Amino acid sequence: MIDWANLEWLRPWWPELKSGLKVVAILAGAWVVHALIARLLGRVRQAAAARAPDVESSKWIETVGRALRYTASIVIGLITAMLVLNELGVSIAPILGAAGVVGLAVGFGAQSLIKDYFTGFFLLVENQIRVGDVVEIAGKSGFVEEVTLRRVKLRGYDGAVHYVANGLITTVTNMSTEFAFAVMDIGISYRSNIGAAFDVLRKVAAELRADPEFAPRILEDLQIAGVDSLADSAVVIRCRIKVLPLEQWNVRREFLRRTKEAFDAAGIEIPFPHRTIYFGPPAAASGAR
């Protein structure tokens, strides 16, 4: 049994202790609610992703799920802050009223922030950017690690991280949607036979597609567009291979490596810039002496 008589000294501070206990209870409740919502959203996201008809839908579900979790954290934080302030004796009504007036004034200076959220909303709804994509936005390109209503987090090939505000995004170049093309521009010398070069390229592509390591990545056979340009020192042949998303770079590198070896074996020259200097006879004297 608790001897309340010995706790009489706490009586003067009881209102403060009571308020403090309520604040602790509010913070603990907010933590529990946040954990439950995070777990619920995680399970819903996993279940929806498991039933997704394709990888693209799964990536969209993953991205939207993360954005909802981020938004829920902000909402819970705001509600918790208001409840704590109210418990500490700070009236919320004047703060909310002042927030409306101040918000109207600040709104003119926060147009870019509002634009960020509106743009982020449509980026998610229209499925333009998803976690796991490789995109180019606002002059930056990289692997999408995070998408929120406020910004997009990109990681470049060199490991650098770019944080791009959604309001700065006017054009999205997504290099990992549905399929991709490994595009190659291959130069051969003017004295090389173009038809023989075409045959070598088709042979290399067929061998690459037959390779067990690369076969699952390639969707169609090589497409040769033809002679794309007559450069200063080379005849440039353009071709491409349809591949899975994000595999265009791996397939392109391997195709170029094999093409170099095949051209060497077939005697097809891959030219490099060079200069030829002609020495003619000396100019005739303008007059005899």
C-alpha positions in Angstrom: 0.0 0.0 0.0 1.1 3.5 -0.8 1.4 5.8 2.2 -0.1 9.0 0.8 0.7 10.8 4.0 4.3 10.8 3.0 3.5 12.3 -0.3 2.0 15.5 1.1 5.0 17.4 0.0 4.1 16.7 -3.7 0.7 18.4 -3.3 2.0 21.9 -4.3 3.5 20.5 -7.5 0.7 18.1 -8.3 -0.8 20.2 -11.2 2.6 20.4 -12.9 3.2 16.7 -12.4 -0.2 15.9 -13.7 0.4 18.1 -16.8 3.8 16.5 -17.3 2.3 13.0 -17.1 -0.3 13.9 -19.7 2.5 15.3 -22.0 4.4 12.0 -21.6 1.2 10.1 -22.3 0.5 12.2 -25.4 4.1 11.6 -26.7 3.8 7.9 -26.0 0.5 7.7 -27.7 1.8 9.5 -30.7 4.7 7.1 -30.9 2.4 4.1 -30.7 0.0 5.5 -33.4 3.0 6.3 -35.7 4.3 2.8 -35.3 0.9 1.2 -35.9 0.3 3.3 -39.0 3.8 2.6 -40.3 3.3 -1.1 -39.8 -0.2 -1.0 -41.4 1.0 0.9 -44.4 4.0 -1.4 -44.8 1.7 -4.5 -44.8 -0.7 -2.9 -47.2 2.2 -1.9 -49.5 3.6 -5.4 -49.4 0.3 -7.1 -50.1 -0.5 -4.7 -53.0 3.0 -5.1 -54.4 2.6 -8.9 -54.3 -0.6 -8.7 -56.3 0.8 -6.2 -58.8 0.5 -7.4 -62.4 4.0 -6.2 -63.3 7.2 -4.6 -62.0 6.1 -1.1 -63.0 3.0 -1.3 -60.9 5.0 -2.7 -58.0 7.4 0.2 -58.1 4.6 2.7 -58.2 3.0 1.1 -55.1 6.3 1.2 -53.3 6.7 4.9 -54.1 3.2 5.9 -53.1 3.5 3.8 -49.9 6.6 5.7 -48.8 5.0 9.0 -49.6 1.9 8.2 -47.6 4.1 7.2 -44.6 6.1 10.5 -44.9 2.8 12.5 -45.0 1.4 10.5 -42.0 4.5 11.3 -40.0 4.0 15.0 -40.6 0.3 15.0 -39.7 0.9 13.0 -36.5 3.7 15.4 -35.6 1.6 18.5 -36.1 -1.3 17.0 -34.1 1.0 15.9 -31.3 2.6 19.4 -31.1 -0.8 21.1 -30.8 -2.0 18.7 -28.0 1.3 19.2 -26.1 1.0 23.0 -26.4 -2.6 22.9 -25.2 -1.6 20.7 -22.2 1.1 23.2 -21.3 -1.4 26.0 -21.2 -0.7 27.5 -24.5 -4.0 28.3 -26.2 -4.2 26.8 -29.7 -7.1 28.9 -31.0 -5.1 32.2 -31.2 -2.2 30.3 -32.8 -4.5 28.8 -35.4 -6.1 32.2 -36.0 -2.7 33.9 -36.3 -1.5 31.1 -38.5 -4.3 31.8 -40.9 -3.4 35.5 -41.2 0.4 34.8 -41.2 -0.1 32.0 -43.6 -1.9 34.4 -46.0 1.1 36.8 -45.9 3.7 34.0 -46.0 1.9 32.3 -48.8 3.0 34.9 -51.3 6.6 34.2 -50.3 6.1 30.4 -50.1 4.7 29.9 -53.6 7.7 27.8 -54.5 7.0 25.5 -51.5 3.4 25.1 -52.5 4.4 24.4 -56.0 6.7 21.7 -54.8 3.8 19.9 -53.1 1.4 20.2 -56.0 4.1 19.0 -58.5 5.0 16.1 -56.2 1.3 15.1 -55.9 0.9 14.9 -59.7 4.3 13.1 -60.1 3.0 10.4 -57.9 -0.5 10.3 -59.3 0.7 10.2 -62.9 3.3 7.6 -62.1 6.1 9.6 -63.7 8.8 8.9 -61.1 9.2 5.9 -58.8 11.7 4.6 -56.4 14.2 2.4 -58.3 14.0 4.4 -61.6 16.9 6.0 -63.3 15.8 9.5 -64.4 17.0 12.9 -65.5 15.3 15.9 -63.9 16.3 19.5 -63.5 19.6 18.9 -65.2 20.5 16.0 -62.8 20.4 12.3 -63.4 20.7 9.3 -61.2 19.0 6.4 -59.4 15.8 7.4 -57.5 16.2 6.5 -53.9 13.3 8.5 -52.4 10.2 10.4 -53.6 8.1 12.7 -51.4 5.6 15.4 -52.0 8.5 17.9 -51.4 11.5 16.6 -53.3 13.2 13.7 -55.1 16.4 12.1 -53.9 18.8 11.0 -56.7 22.1 9.2 -56.4 24.5 9.7 -59.3 26.8 7.1 -60.8 29.7 8.6 -58.8 27.7 8.2 -55.5 26.8 11.9 -55.2 23.3 12.5 -53.9 21.1 15.2 -55.5 18.0 16.6 -53.7 15.7 18.1 -56.4 12.7 20.1 -55.3 9.6 19.0 -57.2 8.8 22.6 -58.2 12.0 22.6 -60.3 10.9 19.6 -62.3 9.4 20.6 -65.7 10.5 17.6 -67.8 11.1 14.0 -66.6 13.2 11.7 -68.7 12.6 8.2 -67.3 15.1 5.7 -68.6 13.6 2.7 -66.8 10.0 2.4 -67.9 8.7 -0.8 -69.5 11.7 -1.3 -71.7 14.9 0.4 -73.1 17.2 0.4 -76.1 20.9 -0.1 -76.0 21.9 2.3 -78.8 25.3 1.9 -80.5 27.0 4.2 -83.0 29.9 2.2 -84.5 32.4 3.6 -86.9 34.3 1.7 -89.5 36.9 2.9 -92.0 35.9 4.0 -95.5 37.9 1.1 -97.1 36.0 -1.5 -95.0 33.0 -3.3 -96.5 29.7 -2.1 -95.0 27.9 -5.3 -95.8 30.5 -7.4 -94.0 30.3 -5.1 -91.0 26.5 -5.6 -90.9 27.0 -9.4 -90.9 29.5 -9.2 -88.1 27.2 -7.0 -86.0 24.3 -9.4 -86.4 26.6 -12.4 -85.5 27.8 -10.6 -82.4 24.2 -9.8 -81.4 23.0 -13.4 -81.9 25.9 -14.7 -79.8 25.2 -12.2 -77.1 21.5 -13.1 -77.0 22.4 -16.8 -76.8 24.6 -16.2 -73.8 22.8 -17.4 -70.7 24.0 -14.4 -68.7 22.6 -11.9 -71.1 19.7 -13.8 -72.7 17.1 -12.8 -70.0 18.0 -9.1 -70.4 17.5 -8.9 -74.2 14.0 -8.7 -75.6 14.5 -8.5 -79.3 17.2 -9.1 -82.0 19.6 -6.4 -83.2 18.0 -3.6 -85.3 20.4 -2.0 -87.7 19.2 1.4 -88.8 22.0 1.7 -91.4 24.7 4.2 -92.1 23.9 7.2 -89.9 26.6 9.6 -91.0 29.8 9.9 -93.1 32.2 11.4 -90.6 35.7 12.8 -91.3 37.4 9.5 -90.8 34.7 6.9 -90.3 31.4 5.6 -91.7 29.1 5.5 -88.7 26.6 2.7 -88.4 23.7 3.1 -85.9 22.1 0.0 -84.3 20.1 -0.8 -81.2 18.9 -3.8 -79.1 15.7 -3.8 -77.1 16.4 -4.7 -73.5 14.8 -4.7 -70.1 14.7 -1.5 -68.1 18.1 -0.5 -66.6 19.9 -3.1 -68.7 20.8 -0.9 -71.6 24.2 0.1 -70.3 25.3 -3.4 -69.4 24.2 -4.8 -72.7 25.8 -1.9 -74.6 29.2 -2.3 -72.9 29.3 -6.1 -73.6 28.1 -5.7 -77.2 30.9 -3.1 -77.9 33.5 -5.3 -76.3 32.5 -8.3 -78.4 32.2 -6.1 -81.5 35.8 -4.9 -81.1 37.1 -8.5 -80.9 34.9 -9.6 -83.9 36.1 -6.7 -86.0 39.7 -7.5 -85.3 39.2 -11.1 -86.3 37.3 -10.1 -89.5 39.9 -7.5 -90.5 37.4 -4.6 -90.2 39.2 -1.4 -89.2 37.8 0.8 -86.5 39.4 4.1 -87.5 40.7 6.9 -85.5 41.3 10.5 -86.5 44.5 11.0 -88.5 46.0 13.5 -90.9 47.7 12.9 -94.3 50.2 15.5 -95.4 51.2 15.7 -99.2 54.5 17.1 -100.3 54.2 18.5 -103.9 56.9 19.8 -106.2 58.4 23.2 -105.3 56.7 26.2 -106.9 58.3 27.4 -110.1 60.5 30.5 -109.9 58.6 33.7 -110.9 61.4 34.9 -113.1 65.0 34.1 -114.2 67.9 36.1 -112.9 
